[in-house]
Amino acid sequence: MNASEDCPDLPAAPNATSPLSHFDSAGQAHMVDVSAKAETHRIARASGDIRMLGATLALIEAGHAAKGDVLGVARIAAIQAAKRTPELIPLCHPLPITRVAVDFAIDREASRVICTAQVETHGRTGVEMEALTAVQIGLLTIYDMCKAADRSMVMGNVRVLEKHGGKSGDWVARE
């Protein structure tokens, strides 16, 4: 008996053709078996932003935030987060990450900081989750370091911009 038979409010277990690869034919969560996949150079790039008051953005730009170099600390936090993604997301494979690059762009007109992360590996599965995790933690670090000045900051627009490598090949987000 599966959970949907026991609890009619739950959706039925996905079948073998389900696009949700983290569930087996009985609907149980599992780590995807990537042992038969070829090792290829894989790259993922993700981005997101944090909107804030103009005065908060000015503090970041001038380096006068009470806790120090906001973007420098956020960059280190984002890199660390990419490396620790499998500890945070239960079904992520631990990967030998070969490169993490994190950049911040200041958009004065919209009063926001845009975080972009690129993660690379030579492996059997992609690094999209690592890139997304890096972006989220980079943005959260900015919030943490600036919350004394501005609790109204809003994070958003987090998404994968592109991925390369693997059987499915290249993918680039539409604008």
N, C-alpha and C positions, 0 to 999 in steps of 0.2 A: 504494500500500500504506500503510495507516495503522499507527500504533504498536502497536495491539492485535493486528494480524496478524503483526507482527514479533516481538512479545513477548507470548505468550499470557497472562502474568500481569496485563497492563494491561487495564483495562476498554475496551470498544469505544467509538469516538468517538460523541459524542452526535449525534442526528439533528437536523433543522431544527426539530423541536418540543421540543427539550430545554429544560427550565426553567433551565439554566445559560447565561445570556445572554453570558457572556464567552468562549464557544467558538463557532467557526463550524461549518458543516455538515461540515467535514472533521476537526473535533475540535481545531483550532488555536486557541490563545488569541488574543484580539483585544480592542481597546477598542471598547465598544459605540457604535454610531453614534446620537447623540442629536440630530442636526441637524434632524430632522422634528418633534421634540417642541416643545410650546409652552413658553415661559418662564412659570413661575408662582412664587409665593412658596412656598418650601419650608422646612420646619422639621423638625429631628430632635432628639430628646432621648434621652440614654443615661445609664446609671449603672453603678457598680461600687463595690466596697469593699476596704478593706485592714484586716485584723485584726492586732492586736498585743498585747503585754503591757500591762497597766494602767499600769505605770510609764512606758512609752513614750508612751501616750496622754496621760498627765499632763504629760510634757515638752512635747508639742505644744500642749496647751491653755494651759500657763503661758508659752509662748514661750521656754523655756529650752533648746531643742535646740541642740547645739553649732554647727550651721550657720545658725542664725537662725530667721526666721519661716517655718516649714515650709509652712503652708497658703498663705501669700502667694506664695512661690516656686513651689509646685505649681500655683497658679492661672495664673500667667504661663506656665509650661511647657505647661500644658494648652491655653491659648489659642494659643500658638505652634505646638503640634503640630497643632491643627485646621487652621491655615493652611498647613501643610507636608505634609498628608496625601498629595497626589499624588506627592510625592518619595519617600514610603515604601512606598506600595502601587502597584505597577506599572500597573494598569489603571484607576486612579481618574482621573476628569477633573479638571483644574484648574478651580476654581470661584471666582467673585467672592463670597466670603463677606461678608455684610453685618452679621453679628452673631455673637459667641461669648460665652456666659455660662457661667461655671463656679462651682459652689457646693459647699461642703463641709459636711457635717453630722457632728457627733460623737455617737456612740451609746456612752455609757459602759457601759451594761449588757452589751453584746456586745463591748466594748473594740475598737471599730472606727471608721474614718472612712469615710463614704460620699461619693463624688464624683459629681456630676451635671453634665452638660454639655448645653447647648442651642446648636445652630448653625442659622443662617438664611442663606438666599440667595434671589435672584430668578434662576432659571436653568432649565435643561432636564433636570437630573438632581438626585437627592436628596442630602442631606448626612448620611446615616446613618454613613458611614465616617468623616467628620470628627468627628462627635460621639463615636463609639467610640474613635477615636484620641486625642481630647482626654482622655477618661476614663482610658485606659490610661497615657498619659504623666503625667497628674496623679498617679495611684497609684504609678507607678515613681519619680517625683520624691520622694514621701513616703518610699518605701523607701530611696532613695539618701540622703536627708537624715537618716534615723534609723537606718540600718543599724549604726552604731557602738554604739548602745544596744540594738538588738534585731534580730538576723538571722533570727528565727523568724517575721517578719511574712508573712502570706499574702494575696495579692490574689485576688479572685474576684467572682462574680456580675455580670460585665460583660455588659450587654445593651442593646439598643435598647428604650426605654420607649414611644416613640411617634414617628410621622412624619406629616407633613401636607403636602399639595400634590401636584401632578403628576397624571398620568392615573389612577394607582391609588388616588388619594384618601387618606383618613385611615386610619391603622392605630394601634391602641393595644394594648400587650401585656396579656395576662391576668396577674393577680396571682399 
